[in-house]
Amino acid sequence: MRRLMQLAAVAAALALAAPTPTAAFSGFGTLTATATYDGEMRFSVQLPGGAPEQLELLLRFAGSDSTVVAPVDPGSSSAEYIWDTADRHITPNTTIAYRWRATNGEQVTLSPEKTLLYDDDRPGLDWHTAKIGAATVHWYGGAESQARHFGSISADAAAAAETLLGHDLVGPIDIFVYDSRDDFFGALGPGAREWTGAATYPELRTIFMWLGGGSSSYLETTMTHEVTHVVFRDATTNPFHDPATWFNEGLAVWSEEHSAADQEGNVRSAASDGRLLAFGGITESFPIGDQAARLAYSEGATMVDLIVDTYGQDAIAAIAAAWRDGAGDDEALEAGTGVPVDELYDTYFASFGAAAPTAIEPAPILPSNVDKPPQPTAPAQVGESASPVPSPSPSQAPGQADDNGAWIQAAIIGGILVGVIVAVVANRRRGSRTA
Ligand SMILES: [Zn+2]
């Protein structure tokens, strides 16, 4: 009996000591990804030989130069990453390129890259599509005739913008036509303004239209305007900077009628009130206030009109080409017009009988005249190293936060949202004009 127990103990010890058959990472098996709109994106990968020491999912969203890196805890033979899109909104029709990265010691292994289309597959939206020119129009319900009409307008608008800008579209455009307000705003996600009637995401080459967003002439004009933005993006994209906002918006407004005649009154009345905006002030973004925002569109459109009238339509293509080559705004405008940019601005303001606006000096901030309540006295410092004001610690830098890269995702989403602001502002202007 005692000998048996000894044997059992030895056997148990041997079992503990014996190497268990550990799985070793041997490369990636099948990659899959699925998505449900306003639900989740789910990425899976098989690990036939076992899990690596470190596993990450790399995601690149269409229109963004950044990569989202998501650390993933693998199982013994597979791994999965779920992005909750009800919580972190993704615009429909976004293509996401994904691949997995395994790290074992010094060895880094990348899976092949595959793509997932995050589309609007909500129940009840039985999408139909038709290809018209460079556009694919998508509609559901009974909106086929309107959708096809938008398609043909977009083809005309794209052709006109291509001629003007001397550059062709570099890819197709998708136009989604929503019948109901709820469906439309469900696609735009949180943060969309309630007066929005259409939205364009140039980096996704996608335009969302709501049939109830305005009169049919408003929707047609909007389509021309938004398609011009997509062609403009293709004609000017460069790795260095975005072209001046006033030019981008001004060209889109000018393209609606190939004229800025209906914008001149707005500029003239601002000139007589001394309210004109310097172009340098509407280069990065437009004012938030409705009146100033509309003035920014009007100044942009009338400046484009002045350039076309004075220097010819070829000047527009030359300006776009300079931007495409990486020129700054001043260089690009001079490349197209042949005159220094200050002279161009002076000519513009003189045509409205005004001088170029000058910068307003900030008023000095006077010393506080507030009576402070009694302040607690600072505790005596202990030791020489004590510092009364904690200085920012390098470990607090976002790149080293221990939130598993959530900050990167936030930055990416922030970047994606930036792209649509132009369209949203445009629609406010347009909405208020047609309201
Ligand atoms: Zn616009």
Residues whose N, C-alpha, C, O or C-beta is under 5 A from the ligand:
A	BS01	ZN	E249 A252 V422 A426
